[in-house]
């Protein structure tokens, strides 16, 4: 679903990902090859889907990456100051 494909195409998506994983020799092309075989899904969308799934299954690693930056990112606020 993260690849904007209907749930019914789950086995097709799994087969494409498996196939590309087995035949890909250049990891820089992984996302574009998956997208191409799934009816021209943009590479960025495929990358986003993979990262979102990874983040959902590895919350501790995500926290370890995000925590050092938490005090540097402003919290949501109703006030807007563009100065």
Chimera marker file (.cmm) of the C-alpha trace (Angstrom):
<marker_set name="trace">
<marker id="1" x="0.000" y="0.000" z="0.000" r="1" g="1" b="0" radius="0.5"/>
<marker id="2" x="2.953" y="2.312" z="0.647" r="1" g="1" b="0" radius="0.5"/>
<marker id="3" x="3.759" y="1.930" z="-3.057" r="1" g="1" b="0" radius="0.5"/>
<marker id="4" x="0.282" y="3.169" z="-3.987" r="1" g="1" b="0" radius="0.5"/>
<marker id="5" x="-0.735" y="-0.263" z="-5.240" r="1" g="1" b="0" radius="0.5"/>
<marker id="6" x="-3.989" y="-2.021" z="-4.346" r="1" g="1" b="0" radius="0.5"/>
<marker id="7" x="-3.803" y="-4.630" z="-1.601" r="1" g="1" b="0" radius="0.5"/>
<marker id="8" x="-4.706" y="-7.284" z="-4.176" r="1" g="1" b="0" radius="0.5"/>
<marker id="9" x="-1.333" y="-6.727" z="-5.892" r="1" g="1" b="0" radius="0.5"/>
<marker id="10" x="0.636" y="-7.591" z="-2.755" r="1" g="1" b="0" radius="0.5"/>
<marker id="11" x="2.053" y="-10.809" z="-4.212" r="1" g="1" b="0" radius="0.5"/>
<marker id="12" x="3.104" y="-9.029" z="-7.415" r="1" g="1" b="0" radius="0.5"/>
<marker id="13" x="4.915" y="-6.355" z="-5.396" r="1" g="1" b="0" radius="0.5"/>
<marker id="14" x="6.628" y="-9.013" z="-3.269" r="1" g="1" b="0" radius="0.5"/>
<marker id="15" x="7.732" y="-10.897" z="-6.400" r="1" g="1" b="0" radius="0.5"/>
<marker id="16" x="9.126" y="-7.746" z="-8.024" r="1" g="1" b="0" radius="0.5"/>
<marker id="17" x="11.033" y="-6.752" z="-4.865" r="1" g="1" b="0" radius="0.5"/>
<marker id="18" x="12.420" y="-10.290" z="-4.549" r="1" g="1" b="0" radius="0.5"/>
<marker id="19" x="13.365" y="-10.424" z="-8.231" r="1" g="1" b="0" radius="0.5"/>
<marker id="20" x="15.116" y="-7.055" z="-8.209" r="1" g="1" b="0" radius="0.5"/>
<marker id="21" x="16.883" y="-7.997" z="-4.988" r="1" g="1" b="0" radius="0.5"/>
<marker id="22" x="18.191" y="-11.164" z="-6.636" r="1" g="1" b="0" radius="0.5"/>
<marker id="23" x="19.273" y="-9.611" z="-9.937" r="1" g="1" b="0" radius="0.5"/>
<marker id="24" x="20.334" y="-6.096" z="-8.979" r="1" g="1" b="0" radius="0.5"/>
<marker id="25" x="24.076" y="-5.531" z="-9.137" r="1" g="1" b="0" radius="0.5"/>
<marker id="26" x="24.017" y="-1.793" z="-8.439" r="1" g="1" b="0" radius="0.5"/>
<marker id="27" x="22.375" y="-0.808" z="-5.137" r="1" g="1" b="0" radius="0.5"/>
<marker id="28" x="22.032" y="2.779" z="-6.399" r="1" g="1" b="0" radius="0.5"/>
<marker id="29" x="19.430" y="1.546" z="-8.874" r="1" g="1" b="0" radius="0.5"/>
<marker id="30" x="17.396" y="-0.623" z="-6.512" r="1" g="1" b="0" radius="0.5"/>
<marker id="31" x="14.485" y="1.774" z="-5.988" r="1" g="1" b="0" radius="0.5"/>
<marker id="32" x="14.273" y="2.873" z="-9.608" r="1" g="1" b="0" radius="0.5"/>
<marker id="33" x="14.269" y="-0.747" z="-10.825" r="1" g="1" b="0" radius="0.5"/>
<marker id="34" x="11.465" y="-1.688" z="-8.446" r="1" g="1" b="0" radius="0.5"/>
<marker id="35" x="9.476" y="1.381" z="-9.506" r="1" g="1" b="0" radius="0.5"/>
<marker id="36" x="10.014" y="0.670" z="-13.186" r="1" g="1" b="0" radius="0.5"/>
<marker id="37" x="8.729" y="-2.899" z="-12.861" r="1" g="1" b="0" radius="0.5"/>
<marker id="38" x="5.699" y="-1.737" z="-10.869" r="1" g="1" b="0" radius="0.5"/>
<marker id="39" x="4.194" y="0.410" z="-13.608" r="1" g="1" b="0" radius="0.5"/>
<marker id="40" x="6.593" y="3.360" z="-13.449" r="1" g="1" b="0" radius="0.5"/>
<marker id="41" x="6.278" y="4.307" z="-9.789" r="1" g="1" b="0" radius="0.5"/>
<marker id="42" x="8.740" y="7.169" z="-9.135" r="1" g="1" b="0" radius="0.5"/>
<marker id="43" x="12.014" y="6.166" z="-7.473" r="1" g="1" b="0" radius="0.5"/>
<marker id="44" x="11.417" y="8.654" z="-4.639" r="1" g="1" b="0" radius="0.5"/>
<marker id="45" x="8.049" y="7.022" z="-3.823" r="1" g="1" b="0" radius="0.5"/>
<marker id="46" x="9.642" y="3.555" z="-3.673" r="1" g="1" b="0" radius="0.5"/>
<marker id="47" x="12.447" y="4.854" z="-1.454" r="1" g="1" b="0" radius="0.5"/>
<marker id="48" x="9.885" y="6.522" z="0.846" r="1" g="1" b="0" radius="0.5"/>
<marker id="49" x="7.893" y="3.294" z="1.133" r="1" g="1" b="0" radius="0.5"/>
<marker id="50" x="10.973" y="1.234" z="2.020" r="1" g="1" b="0" radius="0.5"/>
<marker id="51" x="12.114" y="3.783" z="4.598" r="1" g="1" b="0" radius="0.5"/>
<marker id="52" x="8.646" y="4.061" z="6.161" r="1" g="1" b="0" radius="0.5"/>
<marker id="53" x="8.420" y="0.294" z="6.544" r="1" g="1" b="0" radius="0.5"/>
<marker id="54" x="11.925" y="0.152" z="7.989" r="1" g="1" b="0" radius="0.5"/>
<marker id="55" x="11.092" y="2.919" z="10.474" r="1" g="1" b="0" radius="0.5"/>
<marker id="56" x="7.938" y="1.104" z="11.596" r="1" g="1" b="0" radius="0.5"/>
<marker id="57" x="9.857" y="-2.106" z="12.281" r="1" g="1" b="0" radius="0.5"/>
<marker id="58" x="12.923" y="-0.468" z="13.891" r="1" g="1" b="0" radius="0.5"/>
<marker id="59" x="11.610" y="2.204" z="16.299" r="1" g="1" b="0" radius="0.5"/>
<marker id="60" x="14.679" y="2.020" z="18.565" r="1" g="1" b="0" radius="0.5"/>
<marker id="61" x="17.026" y="2.830" z="15.684" r="1" g="1" b="0" radius="0.5"/>
<marker id="62" x="14.778" y="5.694" z="14.587" r="1" g="1" b="0" radius="0.5"/>
<marker id="63" x="14.875" y="7.145" z="18.112" r="1" g="1" b="0" radius="0.5"/>
<marker id="64" x="18.668" y="6.851" z="18.163" r="1" g="1" b="0" radius="0.5"/>
<marker id="65" x="18.840" y="8.838" z="14.913" r="1" g="1" b="0" radius="0.5"/>
<marker id="66" x="16.231" y="11.452" z="15.844" r="1" g="1" b="0" radius="0.5"/>
<marker id="67" x="16.998" y="12.069" z="19.531" r="1" g="1" b="0" radius="0.5"/>
<marker id="68" x="20.208" y="14.102" z="19.004" r="1" g="1" b="0" radius="0.5"/>
<marker id="69" x="18.256" y="16.594" z="16.863" r="1" g="1" b="0" radius="0.5"/>
<marker id="70" x="15.140" y="16.949" z="18.977" r="1" g="1" b="0" radius="0.5"/>
<marker id="71" x="16.255" y="20.121" z="20.757" r="1" g="1" b="0" radius="0.5"/>
<marker id="72" x="17.230" y="21.706" z="17.424" r="1" g="1" b="0" radius="0.5"/>
<marker id="73" x="13.852" y="21.309" z="15.697" r="1" g="1" b="0" radius="0.5"/>
<marker id="74" x="11.200" y="23.786" z="16.818" r="1" g="1" b="0" radius="0.5"/>
<marker id="75" x="8.011" y="22.342" z="18.223" r="1" g="1" b="0" radius="0.5"/>
<marker id="76" x="4.712" y="23.062" z="16.544" r="1" g="1" b="0" radius="0.5"/>
<marker id="77" x="3.265" y="26.380" z="17.605" r="1" g="1" b="0" radius="0.5"/>
<marker id="78" x="0.406" y="28.688" z="16.755" r="1" g="1" b="0" radius="0.5"/>
<marker id="79" x="2.776" y="31.652" z="16.594" r="1" g="1" b="0" radius="0.5"/>
<marker id="80" x="4.539" y="32.442" z="13.371" r="1" g="1" b="0" radius="0.5"/>
<marker id="81" x="7.630" y="34.606" z="13.430" r="1" g="1" b="0" radius="0.5"/>
<marker id="82" x="9.348" y="35.219" z="10.102" r="1" g="1" b="0" radius="0.5"/>
<marker id="83" x="12.040" y="37.604" z="11.288" r="1" g="1" b="0" radius="0.5"/>
<link id1="1" id2="2" r="1" g="1" b="0" radius="0.2"/>
<link id1="2" id2="3" r="1" g="1" b="0" radius="0.2"/>
<link id1="3" id2="4" r="1" g="1" b="0" radius="0.2"/>
<link id1="4" id2="5" r="1" g="1" b="0" radius="0.2"/>
<link id1="5" id2="6" r="1" g="1" b="0" radius="0.2"/>
<link id1="6" id2="7" r="1" g="1" b="0" radius="0.2"/>
<link id1="7" id2="8" r="1" g="1" b="0" radius="0.2"/>
<link id1="8" id2="9" r="1" g="1" b="0" radius="0.2"/>
<link id1="9" id2="10" r="1" g="1" b="0" radius="0.2"/>
<link id1="10" id2="11" r="1" g="1" b="0" radius="0.2"/>
<link id1="11" id2="12" r="1" g="1" b="0" radius="0.2"/>
<link id1="12" id2="13" r="1" g="1" b="0" radius="0.2"/>
<link id1="13" id2="14" r="1" g="1" b="0" radius="0.2"/>
<link id1="14" id2="15" r="1" g="1" b="0" radius="0.2"/>
<link id1="15" id2="16" r="1" g="1" b="0" radius="0.2"/>
<link id1="16" id2="17" r="1" g="1" b="0" radius="0.2"/>
<link id1="17" id2="18" r="1" g="1" b="0" radius="0.2"/>
<link id1="18" id2="19" r="1" g="1" b="0" radius="0.2"/>
<link id1="19" id2="20" r="1" g="1" b="0" radius="0.2"/>
<link id1="20" id2="21" r="1" g="1" b="0" radius="0.2"/>
<link id1="21" id2="22" r="1" g="1" b="0" radius="0.2"/>
<link id1="22" id2="23" r="1" g="1" b="0" radius="0.2"/>
<link id1="23" id2="24" r="1" g="1" b="0" radius="0.2"/>
<link id1="24" id2="25" r="1" g="1" b="0" radius="0.2"/>
<link id1="25" id2="26" r="1" g="1" b="0" radius="0.2"/>
<link id1="26" id2="27" r="1" g="1" b="0" radius="0.2"/>
<link id1="27" id2="28" r="1" g="1" b="0" radius="0.2"/>
<link id1="28" id2="29" r="1" g="1" b="0" radius="0.2"/>
<link id1="29" id2="30" r="1" g="1" b="0" radius="0.2"/>
<link id1="30" id2="31" r="1" g="1" b="0" radius="0.2"/>
<link id1="31" id2="32" r="1" g="1" b="0" radius="0.2"/>
<link id1="32" id2="33" r="1" g="1" b="0" radius="0.2"/>
<link id1="33" id2="34" r="1" g="1" b="0" radius="0.2"/>
<link id1="34" id2="35" r="1" g="1" b="0" radius="0.2"/>
<link id1="35" id2="36" r="1" g="1" b="0" radius="0.2"/>
<link id1="36" id2="37" r="1" g="1" b="0" radius="0.2"/>
<link id1="37" id2="38" r="1" g="1" b="0" radius="0.2"/>
<link id1="38" id2="39" r="1" g="1" b="0" radius="0.2"/>
<link id1="39" id2="40" r="1" g="1" b="0" radius="0.2"/>
<link id1="40" id2="41" r="1" g="1" b="0" radius="0.2"/>
<link id1="41" id2="42" r="1" g="1" b="0" radius="0.2"/>
<link id1="42" id2="43" r="1" g="1" b="0" radius="0.2"/>
<link id1="43" id2="44" r="1" g="1" b="0" radius="0.2"/>
<link id1="44" id2="45" r="1" g="1" b="0" radius="0.2"/>
<link id1="45" id2="46" r="1" g="1" b="0" radius="0.2"/>
<link id1="46" id2="47" r="1" g="1" b="0" radius="0.2"/>
<link id1="47" id2="48" r="1" g="1" b="0" radius="0.2"/>
<link id1="48" id2="49" r="1" g="1" b="0" radius="0.2"/>
<link id1="49" id2="50" r="1" g="1" b="0" radius="0.2"/>
<link id1="50" id2="51" r="1" g="1" b="0" radius="0.2"/>
<link id1="51" id2="52" r="1" g="1" b="0" radius="0.2"/>
<link id1="52" id2="53" r="1" g="1" b="0" radius="0.2"/>
<link id1="53" id2="54" r="1" g="1" b="0" radius="0.2"/>
<link id1="54" id2="55" r="1" g="1" b="0" radius="0.2"/>
<link id1="55" id2="56" r="1" g="1" b="0" radius="0.2"/>
<link id1="56" id2="57" r="1" g="1" b="0" radius="0.2"/>
<link id1="57" id2="58" r="1" g="1" b="0" radius="0.2"/>
<link id1="58" id2="59" r="1" g="1" b="0" radius="0.2"/>
<link id1="59" id2="60" r="1" g="1" b="0" radius="0.2"/>
<link id1="60" id2="61" r="1" g="1" b="0" radius="0.2"/>
<link id1="61" id2="62" r="1" g="1" b="0" radius="0.2"/>
<link id1="62" id2="63" r="1" g="1" b="0" radius="0.2"/>
<link id1="63" id2="64" r="1" g="1" b="0" radius="0.2"/>
<link id1="64" id2="65" r="1" g="1" b="0" radius="0.2"/>
<link id1="65" id2="66" r="1" g="1" b="0" radius="0.2"/>
<link id1="66" id2="67" r="1" g="1" b="0" radius="0.2"/>
<link id1="67" id2="68" r="1" g="1" b="0" radius="0.2"/>
<link id1="68" id2="69" r="1" g="1" b="0" radius="0.2"/>
<link id1="69" id2="70" r="1" g="1" b="0" radius="0.2"/>
<link id1="70" id2="71" r="1" g="1" b="0" radius="0.2"/>
<link id1="71" id2="72" r="1" g="1" b="0" radius="0.2"/>
<link id1="72" id2="73" r="1" g="1" b="0" radius="0.2"/>
<link id1="73" id2="74" r="1" g="1" b="0" radius="0.2"/>
<link id1="74" id2="75" r="1" g="1" b="0" radius="0.2"/>
<link id1="75" id2="76" r="1" g="1" b="0" radius="0.2"/>
<link id1="76" id2="77" r="1" g="1" b="0" radius="0.2"/>
<link id1="77" id2="78" r="1" g="1" b="0" radius="0.2"/>
<link id1="78" id2="79" r="1" g="1" b="0" radius="0.2"/>
<link id1="79" id2="80" r="1" g="1" b="0" radius="0.2"/>
<link id1="80" id2="81" r="1" g="1" b="0" radius="0.2"/>
<link id1="81" id2="82" r="1" g="1" b="0" radius="0.2"/>
<link id1="82" id2="83" r="1" g="1" b="0" radius="0.2"/>
</marker_set>
